[in-house]
């Protein structure tokens, strides 16, 4: 279970959804109704509220963090 306030949702692929939280980043892989996985990516940094992200053609996600920096 995601234990922080969700600030953004990023549909990375058909099977991966990234939860940007206030102080954490989580990733859900697979179908949640068929036993998909929910994994923590990091508990050290979060994603700013709203659409504070973008993805380049190679699949790298760039986002504005809750700590006033741009990360990938």
trRosetta pair geometry for C-beta under 8 A, 3 or more apart (Angstrom, degrees):
i j d omega theta_ij theta_ji phi_ij phi_ji
1 38 7.4 65 -61 107 20 155
2 6 6.3 48 127 -68 150 102
2 19 5.4 -74 -104 121 149 161
2 21 6.3 -177 -177 -73 115 133
2 24 7.5 178 -157 90 86 128
2 26 5.0 -126 -104 12 102 162
2 38 7.2 -109 -49 -178 78 131
3 24 7.4 48 63 23 79 158
4 21 3.7 87 92 170 118 140
4 22 5.3 -139 166 40 111 87
4 23 5.5 -139 -140 47 149 82
4 24 4.7 146 12 26 149 112
4 46 7.1 -129 138 -102 150 129
5 21 6.1 129 73 -161 45 84
5 22 4.5 41 59 -21 98 121
6 9 7.0 26 172 -61 122 84
6 19 5.4 -68 -124 -166 107 103
6 20 7.2 96 -162 74 66 51
6 21 5.5 -56 -100 -99 45 74
7 20 5.2 -69 69 111 89 93
7 21 6.1 118 6 -147 90 21
7 22 5.7 118 -37 -69 120 59
7 46 6.7 85 19 162 136 116
7 47 5.7 -169 79 86 118 81
7 48 6.6 -136 144 139 144 21
7 49 4.4 -103 -162 -99 109 57
7 50 7.3 -44 166 -3 87 40
7 52 7.9 -10 133 23 116 124
7 66 7.8 140 7 -73 167 111
8 19 7.9 150 83 -165 52 40
8 20 3.8 5 58 52 95 124
8 47 5.2 -79 37 110 122 130
8 48 7.6 39 -22 83 130 48
8 49 6.9 160 -46 -153 92 29
8 50 6.4 -12 -85 82 107 14
8 51 6.8 137 -130 -90 124 33
8 52 6.3 -129 -51 34 154 87
8 53 6.5 146 139 0 155 119
8 63 8.0 -176 69 -141 153 128
9 17 6.4 -16 -168 -175 96 103
9 18 7.3 146 -163 79 45 56
9 19 6.4 -17 -107 -107 68 57
9 20 7.3 -137 -64 21 23 84
10 17 7.1 150 77 -165 52 53
10 18 4.0 -14 60 60 106 107
10 20 6.4 71 -16 -25 107 105
10 53 5.8 -38 -94 85 127 158
10 55 7.9 131 -167 -52 117 117
10 61 6.4 51 179 -132 157 147
11 16 7.9 124 -168 90 45 62
11 17 5.9 -24 -107 -111 57 78
12 16 4.1 -40 66 99 117 111
12 17 6.9 -169 14 -95 86 22
12 18 5.5 76 -36 -18 114 106
12 27 7.8 -8 4 -137 144 105
12 55 7.7 151 -128 -98 65 146
12 59 7.6 64 -171 -161 94 93
12 61 7.1 -69 -108 -54 101 132
13 16 4.6 54 39 30 90 98
15 29 5.9 31 147 -160 93 68
15 30 5.8 13 -166 -76 100 35
15 31 7.9 -62 -131 -41 80 62
16 27 6.2 -16 -162 -170 96 104
16 28 7.2 154 -152 80 45 53
16 29 5.5 -9 -99 -102 76 73
17 27 7.3 154 80 -157 45 54
17 28 4.6 -8 59 56 96 104
18 25 6.6 -9 -174 -173 102 98
18 26 7.3 156 -160 85 54 48
18 27 5.3 -22 -105 -103 70 77
18 28 7.9 -162 -77 22 25 70
18 41 7.4 8 -139 -24 101 148
18 61 7.3 -56 33 -52 167 176
19 25 7.0 159 83 -160 61 48
19 26 4.2 -5 56 62 112 98
19 27 7.3 -153 19 -72 77 28
19 28 7.0 64 -22 -15 105 99
20 25 5.9 -15 -113 -113 55 84
20 46 6.5 105 178 -179 76 73
20 47 2.9 -43 -165 45 128 136
20 48 7.9 -21 153 44 136 35
20 52 7.6 -159 140 59 164 103
20 53 7.0 -169 -51 -36 152 135
20 63 6.8 -162 -110 -160 141 154
21 24 4.3 4 62 61 130 78
21 25 6.6 -160 24 -79 84 34
21 26 6.6 51 -19 -1 118 98
21 46 5.1 -89 91 -132 60 112
21 47 7.1 85 35 31 29 83
22 46 4.9 -8 132 -174 21 171
22 66 6.1 82 -175 -93 53 155
23 43 7.1 27 131 -170 89 63
23 45 7.5 -106 -166 -162 48 12
23 46 4.5 -62 -80 -38 13 125
23 66 6.5 -79 -88 56 52 159
24 40 6.5 -58 -174 -145 120 101
24 41 7.8 135 171 53 75 77
24 42 6.6 -171 -151 95 60 56
24 43 4.9 -14 -110 -116 100 59
24 45 8.0 103 -107 75 24 31
24 46 5.8 7 17 -90 28 90
25 40 7.6 106 82 -169 54 61
25 41 4.1 -47 102 62 101 119
25 42 5.1 30 39 44 102 84
25 45 7.0 0 -16 86 110 74
25 46 6.6 167 -51 -122 75 46
25 47 6.4 81 -92 -24 100 102
26 38 6.3 7 176 -176 120 88
26 39 6.9 162 -160 85 72 39
26 40 5.6 -47 -105 -108 77 50
26 41 6.3 -170 -101 2 18 88
27 38 7.5 167 86 -151 43 47
27 39 5.3 -19 63 64 90 89
27 40 8.0 125 20 -139 77 6
27 41 5.3 83 -18 -53 107 108
28 32 6.4 -18 -175 -69 133 104
28 36 5.8 53 178 134 90 128
28 37 7.0 170 -152 89 50 49
28 38 5.0 -15 -101 -100 81 75
28 39 7.9 162 -87 19 33 66
29 36 5.9 -171 91 -170 46 95
29 37 4.8 -1 55 57 97 97
29 39 7.1 9 2 8 107 110
30 34 6.7 -109 159 78 107 99
30 35 7.2 -30 124 92 140 59
30 36 3.3 -176 87 -117 91 87
30 37 6.0 75 26 12 118 74
31 34 4.0 44 84 27 116 107
31 35 7.7 40 81 43 79 49
31 36 5.1 -174 70 -49 27 114
32 36 4.5 -64 -78 38 43 122
32 38 7.8 39 -110 -53 101 104
33 36 7.8 34 23 -4 38 103
40 43 6.1 -2 180 -48 134 92
42 45 5.7 5 116 39 133 79
45 65 5.1 -41 -178 -145 114 128
45 66 6.8 175 -169 38 66 91
45 67 6.2 -76 -131 4 96 121
45 71 6.8 82 133 -18 154 166
46 65 6.6 116 74 -162 47 75
46 66 4.1 24 68 -7 99 130
47 52 5.9 166 172 75 89 116
47 53 6.5 -16 -156 -53 133 115
47 63 4.9 -48 -126 167 105 141
47 64 7.2 88 -161 73 68 56
47 65 6.5 -72 -106 -117 40 46
47 66 6.9 23 54 -34 6 86
48 52 3.8 124 71 -80 102 177
48 63 7.3 179 23 168 85 91
48 64 4.3 -25 14 102 134 100
48 65 6.5 92 -33 125 87 10
48 66 5.8 161 -77 -79 60 55
49 52 6.8 85 66 -19 30 127
52 63 5.7 70 116 -163 85 80
52 64 4.0 -91 179 46 113 104
53 61 5.7 -3 -172 -175 119 101
53 62 6.5 158 -154 84 64 49
53 63 4.0 -19 -98 -98 92 91
53 64 7.4 -130 -66 15 54 69
54 61 7.4 162 83 -152 33 58
54 62 5.4 -12 60 59 82 98
54 63 7.9 170 19 -78 53 54
55 59 6.5 -16 -173 -142 112 29
55 60 6.8 158 -152 79 65 40
55 61 5.1 -30 -96 -97 83 66
55 62 7.5 176 -87 17 31 73
56 59 7.3 -44 72 24 72 21
56 60 5.0 4 36 55 110 93
56 62 7.2 64 -29 -14 95 109
60 72 5.3 7 173 -171 110 119
61 72 6.5 155 82 -152 48 63
62 70 6.1 10 -178 -179 100 102
62 71 7.2 168 -151 87 56 37
62 72 5.0 -28 -95 -94 68 85
63 70 7.2 169 85 -150 30 61
63 71 5.9 -23 62 63 79 84
63 72 7.7 143 15 -95 70 37
64 68 7.9 -8 -175 -129 91 30
64 69 7.6 162 -152 84 55 29
64 70 5.9 -35 -96 -97 58 70
65 68 6.9 -57 77 17 85 18
65 69 5.0 -1 36 59 120 77
65 70 7.4 -166 -2 -91 87 18
65 71 5.4 57 -47 -2 115 118
